[in-house]
Amino acid sequence: MDFGKRLQELEERGLRRETWPVDSCQGALISIQGRPFINFASNNYLGLAQRGEVREAAEQAIRDFGWGSGASRLMSGTHRLHEELEARLATLKRTEAALLFPSGYAANVGALPALSDERTRILSDELNHASLIDGIRLARGEVTIYPHADTEALEAALAQQEDKALVVSDGVFSMDGDVAPLREMVTAVERQGGVLYLDDAHGTGVLGTEGRGTSEHFGVSSASLLQMGTLSKALGGIGGFIAGDRDVIAYLRSRARSFIFSTALPAPACAAGIAALEILEREGGHLRDRLDRLCRYLAVGLERLGLVADPMTPIFPVHAGSVERCVRVSAELRNQGIFGPAIRPPTVPAEACRIRISLTADHEASHVDRLLDVLGMVL
């Protein structure tokens, strides 16, 4: 296998990836190799990653408990902070229980195979996140891909299923920023007697009057709804979780391989997550209001540039078309002090490359103005 040749092919197609080492806090302003940038590439939506209370909670937990967990959760790795965090996440999602995973990706690739068998019919939105797609690939059920957010197509597919279906969808789609039509989806799933698995990684903390996510945004509560979320987006930390009925969570604890066979999250990561949830409860409304104002401000500016923009979420795709043009636009943004990496295949189709702009509550209107000025020059 000639990986040098494969790498050259990626280079020629504009698909070779590089990392950008950040040497500062993860904020609206970052430093990359000593150079300052306005950061529009972070999912730290509420600015909690660098909050003092979060840092202090993690630091105190390191002093009290050390860093590493030492084992998986089912061995000696479960700490009381894991259980406290799980209880708080269940309260956030208004479910009976929750289960922590090392990451959102691990949650999806562990839960979806555990929830299905060869008789399960899996219905998946065509724009679902890669972790959902990979989890479905590991599952044993028959898979149907339905058109993006098309509830009529979903209902038609459900009507053809003799066995109960497992419907899988993002809540907020990470590359487009649009929101799944959850109310109609839940109605359709309840009618069929199936389960709706919702990846709410980008909705948790952001949507809803209390930041409970997509379900709160639509006012949906259903025994058919199983929610996945992360601590790594609006909560500013690391880790994933599943929230749902107690029996389902207990079953996943015994059957989800990425839970069973992974070393547990370190206690300091759990302490940071608890501190972030406390901030969300105390200040979430203020932070979401600030973020919402910035989203609406950016949306108006993008529309003035002739771009389509929806301020419902902090994710704004700026479409650049081809791989070559997208890479060029991203480089020109960097030259102007704006950090917005090119989003290319396999993340999006080759003809739908884009700069994914994400806003945080730490951004200022002046940052948005600078972004709009530079986009006006480079597009």
C-alpha positions in Angstrom: 0.0 0.0 0.0 1.6 3.2 -1.2 0.4 5.8 1.3 2.7 8.4 -0.1 0.9 8.1 -3.4 -2.5 8.3 -1.7 -1.4 11.4 0.1 -0.3 13.0 -3.1 -3.7 12.2 -4.6 -5.4 14.0 -1.7 -3.0 16.9 -2.2 -3.9 17.2 -5.9 -7.6 17.1 -5.1 -7.4 19.7 -2.4 -8.4 17.2 0.3 -5.2 16.9 2.3 -5.9 18.0 5.9 -3.6 19.9 8.3 -4.1 20.9 11.9 -3.7 24.4 13.2 -2.1 24.4 16.7 -3.8 27.0 18.9 -1.6 28.4 21.7 -4.2 30.3 23.6 -7.6 29.8 25.3 -10.5 28.7 23.1 -12.2 32.0 22.8 -13.5 34.5 20.2 -9.9 35.6 19.8 -7.2 32.9 19.5 -3.5 32.7 18.8 -2.2 30.2 16.2 1.6 29.9 16.2 1.8 33.3 17.8 -0.5 35.1 15.3 -3.9 36.5 16.5 -7.1 35.5 14.7 -10.8 36.1 15.2 -12.1 32.6 15.7 -15.2 31.6 13.8 -14.5 27.9 13.9 -15.4 26.9 17.5 -18.4 25.2 18.9 -17.9 26.9 22.3 -21.2 28.6 21.8 -21.7 30.0 25.3 -18.0 30.8 25.9 -17.8 28.3 28.9 -14.6 26.6 27.9 -12.5 29.4 29.4 -14.8 30.5 32.2 -13.0 30.8 35.6 -15.6 28.7 37.5 -15.1 25.8 35.0 -11.3 26.0 35.2 -11.4 26.2 39.0 -13.6 23.2 39.3 -11.3 21.1 37.1 -8.2 22.3 39.0 -9.8 21.5 42.3 -10.8 18.0 41.1 -7.2 17.4 39.9 -5.9 18.3 43.4 -8.5 16.1 45.1 -8.7 13.1 42.7 -5.8 13.3 40.2 -6.3 13.2 36.5 -6.6 9.7 35.0 -9.6 7.5 35.7 -7.5 4.3 35.6 -10.2 2.0 34.2 -13.5 1.7 32.4 -16.7 2.6 34.2 -17.7 -1.0 34.8 -14.3 -1.7 36.5 -12.9 0.8 39.0 -13.4 3.8 36.8 -16.8 5.1 38.0 -16.4 8.1 40.3 -19.0 9.8 42.3 -18.6 12.8 40.0 -19.7 10.6 37.0 -23.0 9.9 38.8 -23.5 13.4 39.9 -23.0 14.7 36.4 -25.3 12.0 34.9 -28.0 13.1 37.4 -27.6 16.7 36.4 -27.7 15.9 32.7 -30.9 13.9 33.2 -32.4 16.9 35.0 -31.3 19.2 32.1 -33.0 16.9 29.6 -36.0 16.1 31.9 -35.4 12.4 31.6 -35.3 9.6 34.1 -31.6 8.9 33.6 -28.4 9.7 31.6 -25.2 7.8 30.7 -21.8 9.4 30.1 -19.5 8.4 27.3 -16.0 9.5 26.5 -17.3 11.7 23.6 -20.3 12.3 21.5 -18.9 10.1 18.7 -18.4 7.3 21.2 -22.0 7.7 22.4 -23.4 7.3 18.8 -21.2 4.4 17.7 -22.0 2.6 21.0 -25.7 3.3 21.4 -27.0 2.7 17.9 -25.7 -0.8 17.5 -26.9 -1.6 21.1 -30.4 -0.3 20.4 -30.9 -2.4 17.2 -30.8 -6.0 16.0 -31.3 -7.7 12.7 -35.1 -7.1 12.9 -34.7 -3.3 13.4 -35.6 -1.0 10.6 -33.3 2.1 10.8 -34.5 5.3 9.1 -31.7 7.9 8.8 -31.7 11.5 7.6 -29.4 11.9 4.6 -27.5 14.7 6.2 -26.8 13.1 9.6 -23.5 13.5 11.2 -20.6 11.1 10.5 -20.8 9.6 14.0 -24.5 8.7 13.4 -23.6 7.2 10.0 -20.8 5.1 11.5 -23.0 4.0 14.4 -25.7 2.8 11.9 -23.0 1.0 9.9 -22.1 -1.0 13.0 -25.8 -1.8 13.6 -27.3 -4.9 12.2 -30.7 -3.5 11.0 -31.9 -2.8 7.6 -31.3 0.9 6.7 -33.4 3.4 4.8 -32.0 6.9 4.1 -34.8 9.5 3.8 -34.5 13.0 2.2 -33.2 15.7 4.6 -35.8 16.8 7.1 -38.6 15.5 4.8 -41.3 14.4 7.2 -43.6 13.2 4.4 -40.9 10.9 3.2 -40.3 9.7 6.7 -43.9 9.0 7.4 -44.2 7.1 4.1 -41.1 5.0 5.1 -42.5 4.4 8.5 -45.8 3.2 7.0 -44.0 0.5 5.1 -42.3 -0.9 8.2 -43.9 -4.0 9.8 -41.5 -4.0 12.7 -40.9 -1.0 15.0 -38.4 1.5 13.5 -35.5 3.3 14.9 -35.5 6.8 13.4 -32.1 8.6 13.6 -31.6 12.3 13.2 -29.5 15.3 14.2 -31.4 17.9 16.2 -29.3 20.8 14.8 -27.4 19.8 11.7 -23.8 20.8 12.2 -22.9 21.8 8.7 -26.0 23.8 7.8 -27.3 25.0 11.1 -30.9 24.0 10.4 -33.1 22.3 12.8 -34.9 19.0 12.4 -38.8 19.2 12.3 -38.9 17.4 15.7 -42.6 17.8 16.5 -43.8 16.2 13.3 -41.1 13.5 13.6 -42.1 12.5 17.1 -45.8 12.4 16.1 -44.9 10.0 13.2 -42.7 7.8 15.4 -45.3 7.6 18.2 -47.9 6.5 15.6 -45.7 3.7 14.4 -44.5 2.7 17.9 -40.8 3.2 17.2 -38.0 5.1 18.8 -36.5 8.5 17.7 -32.8 8.8 18.4 -31.9 12.5 18.4 -28.3 13.7 18.2 -28.7 17.0 20.0 -25.0 17.9 20.3 -25.4 21.3 18.7 -28.8 22.0 20.3 -28.0 21.3 24.0 -27.4 24.5 25.8 -28.3 26.7 22.8 -32.0 26.0 22.0 -35.0 26.3 24.3 -35.8 28.9 26.9 -33.7 27.0 29.5 -31.1 25.6 27.1 -32.5 22.0 27.2 -32.2 21.7 23.5 -34.2 20.9 20.4 -36.9 19.1 22.3 -37.6 22.2 24.5 -37.4 24.5 21.5 -40.4 22.5 20.0 -42.1 21.8 23.3 -41.8 18.0 22.7 -41.8 15.4 25.4 -42.2 11.8 24.5 -41.3 8.3 25.8 -40.3 7.5 22.2 -37.5 10.1 22.2 -34.0 9.2 23.2 -31.5 12.1 23.3 -27.8 12.2 22.8 -25.8 15.3 23.8 -22.3 16.4 24.3 -20.4 18.4 26.9 -18.0 19.6 24.2 -20.1 22.2 22.5 -22.1 24.8 24.4 -21.0 23.3 27.7 -17.3 23.9 26.8 -15.8 20.6 27.9 -15.4 17.0 26.8 -17.7 13.9 26.8 -21.0 12.7 25.4 -24.2 11.4 27.0 -27.4 9.6 26.3 -30.6 10.8 28.2 -33.8 8.8 28.3 -35.9 6.4 30.3 -34.3 4.5 33.1 -34.6 1.1 31.5 -33.1 2.2 28.3 -30.1 3.8 30.0 -29.6 0.7 32.2 -29.7 -1.4 29.0 -27.0 0.8 27.3 -24.9 0.5 30.4 -24.8 -3.2 29.9 -24.6 -3.3 26.0 -23.0 -0.2 24.5 -19.5 -1.4 23.6 -17.9 2.1 23.6 -19.1 2.6 27.2 -18.1 -0.9 28.4 -14.6 -1.0 26.8 -13.5 2.7 27.2 -11.6 4.2 30.0 -13.9 6.6 31.9 -13.8 10.3 31.6 -11.4 11.8 34.2 -13.0 13.2 37.3 -11.8 16.7 36.5 -13.7 16.6 33.2 -16.8 15.7 35.1 -16.2 18.5 37.6 -15.9 21.0 34.8 -19.1 19.7 33.2 -21.0 20.2 36.5 -19.6 23.7 36.8 -20.7 24.4 33.3 -24.2 23.2 34.0 -24.4 25.4 37.0 -23.5 28.4 34.9 -26.1 27.3 32.3 -28.7 27.2 35.0 -27.7 30.6 36.5 -26.7 32.6 33.4 -27.9 30.6 30.4 -30.7 33.0 29.5 -28.4 36.0 29.4 -25.8 34.1 27.4 -28.3 32.8 24.9 -29.9 36.3 24.5 -26.5 37.7 23.7 -25.8 34.9 21.2 -29.2 35.3 19.6 -28.5 39.1 19.1 -25.2 38.3 17.4 -26.8 35.6 15.2 -29.5 38.0 14.0 -26.8 40.7 13.4 -24.7 38.4 11.4 -27.7 37.1 9.4 -28.6 40.6 8.3 -25.1 41.3 7.2 -24.8 38.1 5.3 -28.1 38.8 3.5 -26.7 42.2 2.5 -23.9 40.3 0.8 -26.4 38.2 -1.1 -26.0 35.1 1.0 -28.9 33.1 2.6 -28.7 33.1 6.4 -31.0 31.7 9.1 -30.3 33.1 12.7 -32.0 30.2 14.5 -28.7 28.6 15.5 -25.1 29.9 15.7 -24.0 27.9 12.6 -23.8 29.8 9.3 -22.6 28.0 6.2 -21.0 30.3 3.6 -21.1 28.3 0.5 -18.0 28.5 -1.7 -18.8 25.8 -4.3 -15.8 23.8 -5.4 -13.0 22.4 -3.2 -10.4 24.7 -4.9 -12.4 27.9 -4.3 -13.3 27.0 -0.8 -9.6 26.4 0.1 -8.7 29.7 -1.5 -11.4 31.6 0.4 -10.3 30.0 3.7 -6.7 31.0 3.0 -7.7 34.6 2.1 -9.7 34.8 5.4 -6.6 33.7 7.3 -4.5 36.3 5.5 -7.0 38.9 6.9 -6.9 37.5 10.5 -10.1 35.5 10.3 -10.0 31.8 11.2 -12.6 29.8 9.2 -11.3 26.5 7.9 -12.5 25.1 4.5 -15.2 22.4 4.9 -14.6 19.8 2.2 -15.4 16.1 1.3 -16.0 13.8 3.1 -17.7 16.2 5.4 -19.8 17.7 2.6 -20.3 16.9 -1.1 -17.6 18.2 -3.5 -20.0 20.7 -5.0 -21.2 22.0 -1.6 -17.9 23.1 0.0 -18.3 25.9 2.5 -16.8 28.0 5.2 -18.7 27.0 8.4 -19.0 30.2 10.5 -20.0 29.6 14.1 -20.7 32.3 16.6 -20.2 32.3 20.3 -21.5 34.5 23.1 -17.9 35.8 23.5 -17.9 37.5 20.1 -18.4 41.2 19.8 -20.3 43.1 17.1 -17.0 44.4 15.9 -15.8 40.9 15.2 -18.9 40.2 13.1 -18.3 43.5 11.3 -14.7 42.5 10.5 -15.9 39.1 9.2 -18.5 40.7 7.0 -16.0 43.2 5.6 -13.5 40.4 4.7 -16.2 38.2 3.2 -17.2 41.1 1.0 -13.7 41.2 -0.3 -12.9 37.6 -0.8 -16.2 36.1 -2.1 
